[in-house]
């Protein structure tokens, strides 16, 4: 009874019952619209999907290159480990399409499209309007931030999917009343946490939502014990990290083999210095930064309706307002206070919340329009007018889609592949190649090519054992790696001098390395091997292997 009263207060009363056949056809029609919206986004993602291995650059491709390799070989990624992403996306590597890197990219497109579908379903529960839900889902799916991550190997699309599914489970629990959906939300909350640390906000937000909807559920110790068990079950993907470490994974971005290292990885230990990096005086500028990105992702009219929807939610549906308000402001404050190069991607969950508010706002507008048309006489039938309004609303997310398509189009991104071929075809046997987080890891570990090479990343060598594999061969332990290749010289000059004692030394032309100047100052000769891709480093007193070969 309490749940029914809460639904009525929140404006969730289903109204007069319809015939079973009509109701079934309405459900099928709504489902088809949702699938259509999701497929529309998926087709756009596919057409703009990166076709192969990607190069490293900042800030757009900080991790994609490494993730393509780590997913393929089931390695261990940088903090926070992302075990659920690695395992689920690995399943795509068995598909018979493209190369392995393409399949990992395809996983992101799939997660993003499913996130759009989940946003549609949640928006439908909030708004009771297929059109309003479709507008909200399209706005989310065509946003620049999500689209940019849907075409490369990244963790953010899967995070968006898990967040949307958790919110959907909570809303459906309130709608349906059965505890199974509340328990599902507990499981999903745990899974969310194993994919992205910021999703931990779903736990307090979910508890607040349950308290406002039906607080006696929180006093049911049997139900709460089941929920806690399922939440912990959702955390079990974290076991992947120590298990793969003990199995000597082909690549360990971080070594979580003991409790201290495990906690370092899952807590994002390497990012602690970036948390709350901005003070109160800088907050207005950070808000302007967010506003600029928001308008890049959402039509200003949709933003206005989203704000109106949030206000409507506050007065008509306090439980949902508390859930979404807690999540939005929690994610916003955390993101605005963080200082990492690609922090704009942390805004994606806030866009998801706003798109759900927009769905409620558009649903309210359509409801008001229908009421007005029912009480007034017009020359044109009210149904036709409402149809025109609906079509106009569905067009709102589409302006600028051409420029977004061009901006996010990675279908011609083959530079990483070209650079692999340059190294594979030109580097002499047994040579050393200096690089930074590059696609060469993919070459040796996934494609198993040129495993005679020594790959050294001296540019950000980490003495506190944060990174286990800064070199190939990967079977070296940390102590041996540090003794043999550690230099504390981030320019790479010392590493090149040591490597030159054993044979040819090359350097990739890429972001993240110190560039030519330090080598020129150390009297190195830089010999072009493949223009714009690969160069030989010749220290003083040495002869060029490239010239000898030619």
C-alpha positions in Angstrom: 0.0 0.0 0.0 2.8 2.4 0.9 4.4 1.7 -2.5 1.2 2.4 -4.4 0.8 5.7 -2.5 4.3 6.7 -3.3 3.7 5.9 -7.0 0.6 8.1 -7.0 2.4 11.0 -5.3 5.2 10.7 -7.8 2.8 10.8 -10.7 3.3 7.1 -11.6 -0.4 6.1 -11.6 -0.9 4.0 -14.7 -4.4 5.3 -15.3 -7.4 3.3 -16.6 -6.6 -0.3 -17.6 -6.6 -1.1 -21.3 -7.4 -4.4 -23.0 -4.6 -6.9 -22.9 -4.1 -6.9 -26.6 -3.8 -3.1 -26.8 -1.4 -3.0 -23.9 0.7 -5.7 -25.4 0.9 -3.9 -28.8 1.8 -0.7 -27.0 4.7 -2.4 -25.1 5.9 -4.0 -28.4 5.7 -0.6 -30.2 7.6 1.1 -27.4 10.3 -1.6 -27.4 10.7 -1.3 -31.2 11.2 2.4 -30.9 13.9 1.9 -28.3 15.7 -0.7 -30.4 15.4 1.6 -33.4 17.0 4.5 -31.5 19.8 2.2 -30.2 20.4 0.8 -33.7 20.5 4.3 -35.2 23.3 5.2 -32.8 25.1 1.9 -33.3 25.1 2.4 -37.1 26.7 5.8 -36.6 29.3 4.3 -34.3 30.1 1.6 -36.8 30.6 4.0 -39.6 33.0 6.1 -37.6 34.7 3.2 -35.8 38.5 3.0 -35.7 39.5 0.2 -38.1 42.7 -1.0 -36.4 45.3 -0.4 -33.8 45.5 3.2 -32.6 48.5 5.4 -31.8 49.0 7.1 -28.4 48.3 10.8 -28.1 47.1 13.2 -25.4 44.3 13.8 -24.5 42.2 11.9 -27.0 44.0 8.6 -27.1 45.7 8.3 -23.7 44.8 4.7 -23.0 43.1 3.3 -26.1 46.3 1.9 -27.6 47.2 0.0 -24.4 43.6 -1.1 -23.8 43.5 -2.7 -27.2 46.4 -4.8 -26.3 45.4 -5.5 -22.7 41.9 -6.6 -23.7 43.3 -8.9 -26.3 45.9 -10.7 -24.1 43.9 -10.3 -20.8 46.6 -8.3 -19.3 46.4 -5.9 -16.4 45.6 -2.2 -17.0 46.6 1.0 -15.2 44.6 1.9 -12.1 41.8 1.2 -11.3 42.5 -2.0 -13.2 39.1 -2.1 -15.1 38.7 -5.9 -14.8 35.1 -6.1 -15.9 35.9 -4.1 -19.0 38.9 -6.3 -19.8 37.0 -9.5 -19.5 33.7 -8.5 -21.2 35.5 -6.8 -24.1 37.8 -9.7 -24.5 34.8 -11.8 -25.7 34.7 -9.6 -28.8 38.2 -10.6 -29.8 36.8 -14.0 -30.9 34.6 -12.4 -33.6 35.5 -13.1 -37.2 35.6 -9.5 -38.3 38.6 -7.1 -38.8 41.7 -7.4 -36.8 41.8 -7.9 -33.0 42.1 -4.1 -32.4 39.0 -3.5 -34.5 37.1 -6.0 -32.4 38.0 -4.3 -29.2 36.9 -1.0 -30.7 33.6 -2.8 -31.7 33.0 -3.7 -28.1 32.9 0.0 -27.2 30.4 0.7 -29.9 28.2 -2.1 -28.6 28.4 -0.9 -25.0 27.5 2.6 -26.0 24.5 1.5 -28.2 23.2 -0.6 -25.3 23.6 2.3 -23.0 21.4 4.4 -25.3 18.8 1.6 -25.1 19.0 1.6 -21.3 18.6 5.4 -21.2 15.6 5.1 -23.4 14.0 2.5 -21.1 14.7 4.6 -18.0 13.4 7.7 -19.7 10.2 5.8 -20.6 9.6 4.9 -17.0 10.1 8.5 -16.0 8.1 10.2 -18.7 5.5 7.7 -19.8 6.2 9.0 -23.4 7.9 7.0 -26.2 8.7 10.3 -27.9 10.2 11.9 -24.8 12.2 8.9 -24.0 13.5 8.7 -27.6 14.6 12.4 -27.5 16.5 11.8 -24.3 18.2 8.7 -25.5 19.1 10.2 -28.9 20.6 13.3 -27.1 22.7 11.0 -25.0 23.8 8.7 -27.8 24.7 11.6 -30.2 26.6 13.5 -27.6 30.2 14.2 -28.6 31.7 12.7 -25.5 30.0 9.3 -25.6 30.4 9.1 -29.4 34.1 9.8 -29.2 34.5 6.9 -26.8 32.2 4.6 -28.7 34.6 4.4 -31.7 37.8 3.5 -29.8 38.8 1.1 -27.1 37.8 2.8 -23.8 36.0 2.1 -20.5 33.5 4.9 -20.6 30.8 3.3 -22.8 30.6 0.3 -20.6 30.5 2.6 -17.5 27.6 4.5 -19.1 25.8 1.1 -19.7 26.2 -0.1 -16.2 25.1 3.3 -14.7 22.0 3.4 -16.9 21.1 -0.3 -16.1 21.5 0.4 -12.4 19.2 3.4 -12.5 16.8 1.5 -14.7 16.7 -1.4 -12.2 15.9 1.0 -9.3 13.1 2.8 -11.3 11.6 -0.5 -12.3 11.7 -1.8 -8.8 9.6 1.2 -7.7 7.3 0.6 -10.7 6.9 -3.2 -10.2 7.4 -3.5 -6.5 9.2 -6.9 -6.6 12.4 -7.2 -4.6 14.2 -9.0 -7.4 14.8 -5.7 -9.2 16.1 -4.1 -6.0 18.5 -7.0 -5.6 19.5 -6.6 -9.3 20.4 -3.0 -8.7 22.7 -4.1 -5.8 24.5 -6.5 -8.1 24.8 -3.9 -10.8 26.2 -1.4 -8.3 29.0 -3.7 -7.5 29.7 -4.4 -11.1 29.7 -0.6 -11.8 32.4 -0.1 -9.2 34.7 -2.7 -10.8 34.5 -0.8 -14.1 34.9 2.8 -12.9 35.6 4.1 -9.5 33.3 7.1 -9.8 30.3 4.7 -10.0 30.7 4.1 -6.3 28.3 7.1 -5.9 25.5 4.7 -7.0 25.6 3.0 -3.6 24.6 5.9 -1.4 22.3 7.3 -4.1 20.5 4.0 -4.4 20.1 3.7 -0.6 18.7 7.2 -0.5 16.2 6.3 -3.2 15.1 3.2 -1.4 14.7 5.2 1.8 12.4 7.7 0.1 10.4 5.2 -1.8 9.8 2.5 0.8 12.1 2.8 3.8 10.9 -0.4 5.5 12.9 -2.3 2.9 16.1 -1.0 4.5 14.9 -2.5 7.8 14.3 -5.9 6.3 17.5 -7.6 7.4 17.0 -10.7 5.2 16.5 -8.5 2.1 19.5 -6.3 3.0 21.7 -9.3 3.6 20.8 -10.6 0.2 21.5 -7.2 -1.3 24.8 -7.0 0.4 25.7 -10.4 -0.8 24.9 -9.5 -4.4 26.8 -6.3 -4.1 29.8 -8.2 -3.0 29.2 -10.7 -5.8 29.3 -7.7 -8.2 32.8 -6.9 -6.8 34.2 -10.3 -7.6 35.7 -9.2 -11.0 38.4 -7.5 -8.9 39.7 -11.0 -8.2 40.8 -11.0 -11.8 43.7 -8.6 -10.9 45.6 -10.8 -8.4 44.7 -14.0 -10.3 46.1 -12.7 -13.6 49.1 -11.4 -11.8 49.8 -14.8 -10.2 49.4 -16.3 -13.7 52.1 -14.0 -15.0 49.9 -12.1 -17.4 51.5 -11.1 -20.7 51.3 -7.4 -19.7 50.9 -5.8 -16.2 50.2 -2.1 -16.4 50.4 -2.3 -12.7 51.4 -5.3 -10.5 48.6 -6.1 -8.0 50.2 -9.3 -6.7 50.1 -8.4 -3.0 47.5 -6.6 -0.9 49.4 -3.3 -0.9 49.7 -3.2 -4.6 46.1 -4.5 -5.1 44.7 -1.6 -3.0 47.0 0.8 -4.9 45.5 -0.3 -8.2 41.8 -0.5 -7.3 41.9 2.8 -5.5 43.5 4.7 -8.4 46.7 5.3 -6.4 48.5 6.9 -9.3 45.8 9.5 -9.6 45.7 10.7 -6.0 47.6 13.8 -6.7 44.9 14.9 -9.3 41.9 14.6 -6.8 40.5 18.0 -5.7 43.3 19.9 -7.5 41.3 23.1 -7.8 40.3 25.3 -5.0 37.0 27.3 -4.4 38.4 30.4 -6.2 38.8 28.3 -9.4 35.3 26.8 -9.2 33.5 29.4 -11.3 36.0 28.8 -14.1 35.5 25.1 -13.8 31.8 25.5 -14.0 32.2 27.5 -17.2 34.4 24.7 -18.5 31.6 22.2 -17.8 28.9 24.4 -19.3 30.9 24.7 -22.5 31.3 21.0 -22.8 27.6 20.5 -21.9 26.5 22.7 -24.8 28.9 20.8 -27.1 27.1 17.6 -26.1 23.4 18.7 -25.9 21.2 21.1 -27.9 20.7 24.2 -25.7 16.9 23.7 -26.0 17.3 20.2 -24.7 19.3 21.5 -21.8 16.6 24.0 -21.0 13.9 21.3 -21.0 16.2 19.1 -18.9 16.4 21.9 -16.2 12.6 22.2 -16.4 12.3 18.4 -16.1 14.6 18.5 -13.0 12.3 21.1 -11.5 9.2 19.1 -12.3 10.9 16.0 -10.7 11.6 18.0 -7.6 8.0 18.9 -7.0 6.4 15.7 -8.3 8.8 12.9 -7.7 11.1 13.6 -4.7 12.6 10.1 -4.6 13.8 10.3 -8.2 14.9 13.9 -7.7 17.1 12.8 -4.7 18.6 9.9 -6.7 19.5 12.0 -9.8 20.5 15.1 -7.8 22.8 13.1 -5.6 24.4 11.5 -8.7 24.6 14.6 -10.8 26.2 16.9 -8.2 28.4 14.1 -6.9 29.9 13.4 -10.3 30.0 17.1 -11.2 31.9 18.2 -8.1 34.3 15.2 -8.3 35.0 15.9 -12.0 35.4 19.7 -11.6 37.9 19.2 -8.9 40.0 16.7 -10.8 43.0 17.5 -12.9 43.6 14.9 -15.6 44.0 15.6 -19.4 40.7 13.9 -20.4 38.6 15.0 -17.5 35.8 16.0 -19.9 35.0 12.3 -20.3 34.1 12.1 -16.6 31.2 14.3 -17.5 29.4 11.5 -19.4 27.4 10.2 -16.4 26.2 13.8 -15.7 24.9 14.0 -19.3 23.1 10.7 -18.8 21.3 12.2 -15.8 20.4 15.4 -17.7 19.1 13.3 -20.6 16.8 11.5 -18.2 15.6 14.8 -16.8 15.0 16.0 -20.4 12.9 12.9 -21.0 10.7 13.8 -18.1 10.6 17.4 -19.2 9.6 16.5 -22.8 7.0 14.1 -21.4 5.5 16.8 -19.3 5.4 19.2 -22.3 3.6 16.6 -24.4 1.2 15.9 -21.6 0.4 19.6 -21.4 0.0 19.8 -25.1 -2.4 16.9 -25.2 -4.5 18.4 -22.4 -4.6 21.7 -24.2 -5.6 20.1 -27.5 -8.3 18.1 -25.8 -10.0 21.2 -24.4 -9.7 23.5 -27.4 -11.1 23.3 -30.9 -8.6 23.7 -33.8 -9.1 23.5 -37.6 -6.5 20.8 -37.7 -7.2 17.6 -35.6 -5.4 17.6 -32.3 -3.8 14.2 -33.1 -2.2 15.7 -36.2 -0.9 18.7 -34.2 0.5 16.4 -31.5 2.2 14.3 -34.2 3.9 17.4 -35.7 5.1 18.4 -32.2 6.4 14.9 -31.6 8.4 14.9 -34.9 9.8 18.4 -34.1 10.9 17.1 -30.7 12.6 14.1 -32.2 14.6 16.4 -34.5 16.0 18.4 -31.6 19.1 16.1 -31.1 20.0 16.1 -34.8 21.3 19.6 -35.5 25.0 19.5 -35.7 25.1 15.8 -36.3 27.2 16.3 -39.5 29.9 18.2 -37.6 29.8 15.6 -34.8 30.2 12.8 -37.3 33.2 14.5 -38.8 34.7 15.3 -35.4 34.4 11.7 -34.2 35.1 9.9 -37.4 38.0 7.5 -36.8 37.3 5.3 -39.8 40.5 6.4 -41.5 42.7 6.2 -38.4 45.4 3.9 -39.7 48.5 5.8 -38.5 49.1 3.2 -35.7 49.0 0.4 -38.3 51.5 2.3 -40.5 53.9 2.7 -37.7 53.8 -0.9 -36.8 54.6 -1.8 -40.3 57.4 0.7 -40.4 59.0 -1.0 -37.4 58.3 -4.5 -38.5 59.8 -4.0 -41.9 62.7 -1.7 -41.2 64.1 -2.4 -37.7 67.1 -4.6 -37.7 67.0 -7.9 -35.8 67.8 -7.6 -32.1 67.4 -3.8 -32.2 66.1 -1.6 -29.4 63.1 0.8 -30.0 62.4 3.7 -27.7 58.6 4.5 -27.4 56.0 5.5 -24.9 52.7 3.5 -24.4 52.7 2.8 -28.2 51.1 0.3 -30.5 54.4 -1.7 -30.5 53.0 -3.6 -27.5 50.2 -4.7 -29.7 52.7 -5.8 -32.4 54.7 -8.1 -30.1 52.0 -9.3 -27.7 48.9 -9.6 -29.9 50.3 -10.1 -33.4 53.4 -11.8 -32.1 55.6 -10.1 -34.6 59.2 -8.9 -34.2 59.6 -10.4 -30.7 63.3 -10.2 -31.3 63.1 -6.5 -30.6 63.7 -4.9 -27.2 61.0 -2.2 -26.5 62.0 0.3 -23.9 59.8 3.1 -22.4 62.3 5.3 -20.5 60.3 8.5 -20.7 58.1 8.0 -17.6 60.0 5.2 -15.9 58.4 4.7 -12.5 60.8 3.9 -9.6 58.0 3.1 -7.1 57.1 -0.1 -9.0 53.8 1.3 -10.3 54.5 0.0 -13.8 55.7 -3.6 -14.1 56.3 -3.9 -17.8 58.2 -0.9 -19.2 60.2 -3.2 -21.5 59.8 -6.2 -23.8 60.8 -9.1 -23.3 58.0 -9.2 -20.7 59.4 -12.2 -18.7 61.8 -9.9 -16.8 61.0 -9.3 -13.2 60.9 -5.7 -11.8 64.3 -5.8 -10.2 65.9 -7.1 -13.4 64.0 -4.6 -15.5 65.1 -1.7 -13.3 68.7 -2.8 -13.1 69.0 -3.3 -16.9 66.9 -0.4 -18.2 66.2 2.0 -15.4 68.0 5.3 -15.8 66.0 8.1 -14.1 66.6 10.0 -17.3 63.2 10.9 -18.8 64.7 12.3 -22.0 65.6 8.8 -23.1 69.3 9.8 -23.9 70.8 7.5 -21.3 68.6 4.6 -22.3 69.7 5.1 -25.9 73.4 5.2 -25.0 73.1 2.0 -23.0 71.1 0.3 -25.8 73.6 1.4 -28.5 76.3 -0.7 -26.8 74.3 -3.8 -27.8 73.2 -2.8 -31.3 70.9 -0.5 -33.3 68.6 1.9 -31.5 65.4 3.4 -33.0 62.8 5.9 -31.7 59.2 6.3 -32.7 57.9 9.7 -33.8 55.1 10.0 -31.3 53.6 12.1 -28.5 54.7 11.4 -25.0 58.5 11.3 -25.7 61.0 14.1 -25.2 61.6 14.8 -28.9 64.8 15.3 -30.9 66.3 18.2 -28.9 67.8 16.2 -26.0 69.5 13.8 -28.4 70.9 16.6 -30.6 72.3 18.2 -27.5 74.0 14.9 -26.6 75.5 14.9 -30.1 73.4 12.0 -31.4 72.8 11.8 -35.1 69.1 11.2 -36.0 68.8 9.2 -39.2 65.4 9.0 -41.0 64.3 5.4 -41.5 60.7 5.9 -42.4 59.6 9.5 -42.8 57.4 10.7 -40.0 57.3 7.2 -38.4 60.7 5.8 -37.4 64.2 7.2 -36.8 67.6 5.7 -35.9 69.5 7.2 -33.0 73.3 7.2 -33.6 75.4 8.2 -30.5 78.7 9.9 -30.9 81.5 7.7 -32.2 79.0 5.2 -33.7 78.1 4.5 -37.3 74.5 4.4 -38.7 73.2 0.8 -39.2 70.6 2.3 -41.6 73.3 3.8 -43.9 75.2 0.5 -43.8 72.1 -1.4 -44.7 71.3 0.8 -47.6 
